[in-house]
Amino acid sequence: MIGQVIAAVTGTVGFSVLYSVPRAYYPYCGFIGGAGWFLYCLLIPNCSPPEATLLAAILVVLLSRLFAVKERCPVTIFLISGMFPLVPGGGIYWTAYYIVTGEMELAAEKGFTAVKVAVAIVLAIVFVFQLPQKLFQVRWGQKKKNDRRE
């Protein structure tokens, strides 16, 4: 599992480079992608892939929002690259493979699972973005404008 998490961190940082994320944010992106994959790996023995993906994606979105507030930048910088390890690319590949080889039952099974995983990612994003922004405004050592008491 450690090798998988390292691969997820590396892949997430690579995806960040591909999408021109500023260098200062690479460690955050890698951490978020690695944390999401780590949680997914912990959950997958006891949950279905869509359930494990939903919970891991919730973690990714929560961390993305937290670091976006901390760094005062758009949340999409962390969210898009952090979701990279959870995207069901393998399921889509196997769906296409089984369609080409004529194994329609396996294609339907893999395709439906890939769709459920994609929907789980969307639901995680929607659920976490419904939380108020004030929940993510943690003090990071500096005073905020509105907090001055004179």
C-alpha positions as CSV (number, residue, x, y, z in Angstrom):
1,M,0.0,0.0,0.0
2,I,2.9,2.4,0.7
3,G,4.0,2.0,-2.9
4,Q,0.5,2.8,-4.2
5,V,0.3,6.0,-2.0
6,I,3.8,7.1,-3.3
7,A,2.6,6.5,-6.8
8,A,-0.6,8.5,-6.1
9,V,1.5,11.4,-4.7
10,T,3.8,11.3,-7.8
11,G,0.9,11.0,-10.2
12,T,-0.9,13.9,-8.5
13,V,2.2,16.1,-8.7
14,G,2.7,15.1,-12.3
15,F,-0.9,16.0,-13.1
16,S,-0.3,19.4,-11.3
17,V,2.7,20.0,-13.5
18,L,0.7,19.1,-16.6
19,Y,-2.1,21.6,-15.7
20,S,0.4,24.4,-14.8
21,V,-0.3,24.6,-11.1
22,P,2.2,27.0,-9.5
23,R,5.2,25.1,-8.0
24,A,4.5,26.4,-4.5
25,Y,1.4,24.2,-4.4
26,Y,2.9,20.9,-5.5
27,P,3.4,19.6,-2.0
28,Y,-0.2,20.4,-1.1
29,C,-1.5,18.7,-4.3
30,G,0.6,15.6,-3.7
31,F,-0.5,15.4,-0.1
32,I,-4.2,15.7,-1.0
33,G,-3.9,13.1,-3.8
34,G,-1.9,10.7,-1.5
35,A,-4.3,11.1,1.4
36,G,-7.3,10.4,-0.8
37,W,-5.7,7.3,-2.2
38,F,-4.5,6.2,1.3
39,L,-8.1,6.4,2.6
40,Y,-9.4,4.6,-0.5
41,C,-6.9,1.7,0.0
42,L,-7.9,1.4,3.7
43,L,-11.6,1.2,2.8
44,I,-11.6,-1.0,-0.3
45,P,-11.3,-4.3,1.6
46,N,-14.5,-3.5,3.5
47,C,-16.5,-1.4,1.0
48,S,-17.5,-1.4,-2.6
49,P,-15.5,0.8,-5.0
50,P,-18.2,3.5,-5.2
51,E,-18.5,3.7,-1.4
52,A,-14.7,3.8,-0.9
53,T,-14.4,6.4,-3.6
54,L,-17.2,8.6,-2.1
55,L,-15.5,8.7,1.3
56,A,-12.0,9.3,-0.2
57,A,-13.4,12.0,-2.5
58,I,-15.0,13.7,0.5
59,L,-11.6,13.8,2.2
60,V,-10.0,15.2,-1.0
61,V,-12.6,18.0,-1.3
62,L,-12.3,18.8,2.4
63,L,-8.5,19.1,2.2
64,S,-8.7,21.1,-1.0
65,R,-11.1,23.6,0.5
66,L,-8.9,23.9,3.7
67,F,-5.7,24.4,1.8
68,A,-7.4,26.9,-0.6
69,V,-8.3,29.0,2.3
70,K,-4.9,28.7,3.9
71,E,-3.1,29.7,0.7
72,R,-5.8,32.1,-0.5
73,C,-6.1,30.6,-3.9
74,P,-8.9,28.9,-5.9
75,V,-9.9,25.5,-4.6
76,T,-9.8,24.0,-8.1
77,I,-6.0,24.1,-8.0
78,F,-6.0,21.4,-5.4
79,L,-9.3,19.7,-6.2
80,I,-8.7,18.8,-9.9
81,S,-5.2,17.4,-9.3
82,G,-6.2,15.7,-5.9
83,M,-9.0,13.8,-7.6
84,F,-6.7,12.3,-10.2
85,P,-5.9,9.0,-8.4
86,L,-9.7,8.4,-7.7
87,V,-10.9,8.8,-11.3
88,P,-12.1,5.4,-12.7
89,G,-9.8,5.2,-15.7
90,G,-9.2,1.5,-15.3
91,G,-12.9,0.8,-15.2
92,I,-13.4,2.8,-18.4
93,Y,-10.5,0.9,-20.1
94,W,-11.9,-2.5,-19.2
95,T,-15.4,-1.5,-20.3
96,A,-14.0,-0.6,-23.7
97,Y,-11.9,-3.8,-23.8
98,Y,-14.8,-6.0,-23.0
99,I,-16.9,-4.3,-25.7
100,V,-14.3,-4.8,-28.3
101,T,-13.8,-8.5,-27.3
102,G,-17.6,-9.1,-27.4
103,E,-18.0,-9.8,-23.7
104,M,-21.0,-7.6,-23.2
105,E,-22.0,-8.8,-19.7
106,L,-18.5,-8.0,-18.3
107,A,-18.6,-4.7,-20.2
108,A,-21.9,-3.7,-18.6
109,E,-20.6,-4.7,-15.2
110,K,-17.4,-2.7,-15.4
111,G,-19.1,0.2,-17.1
112,F,-21.8,0.4,-14.4
113,T,-19.2,0.4,-11.7
114,A,-17.2,3.1,-13.4
115,V,-20.3,5.3,-13.7
116,K,-21.1,4.7,-10.0
117,V,-17.6,5.7,-9.1
118,A,-17.8,8.9,-11.2
119,V,-21.2,9.7,-9.6
120,A,-19.6,9.2,-6.1
121,I,-16.9,11.8,-7.0
122,V,-19.5,14.3,-8.1
123,L,-21.6,13.7,-5.0
124,A,-18.6,14.2,-2.8
125,I,-17.9,17.5,-4.4
126,V,-21.5,18.7,-4.2
127,F,-21.9,17.6,-0.5
128,V,-18.7,19.3,0.7
129,F,-19.3,22.5,-1.3
130,Q,-22.6,22.8,0.6
131,L,-20.7,23.4,3.8
132,P,-20.3,27.0,4.8
133,Q,-17.0,28.7,4.0
134,K,-16.6,29.7,7.7
135,L,-15.9,26.1,8.6
136,F,-12.7,26.3,6.6
137,Q,-11.4,29.6,7.8
138,V,-8.9,28.3,10.4
139,R,-6.4,30.7,11.9
140,W,-3.0,30.2,10.3
141,G,-1.1,32.5,12.6
142,Q,-2.1,35.8,11.1
143,K,-4.8,38.2,12.1
144,K,-7.7,38.8,9.8
145,K,-9.1,42.2,9.0
146,N,-12.4,41.8,10.7
147,D,-10.9,40.3,13.9
148,R,-9.1,43.4,15.1
149,R,-10.5,44.5,18.4
150,E,-9.6,48.1,19.3
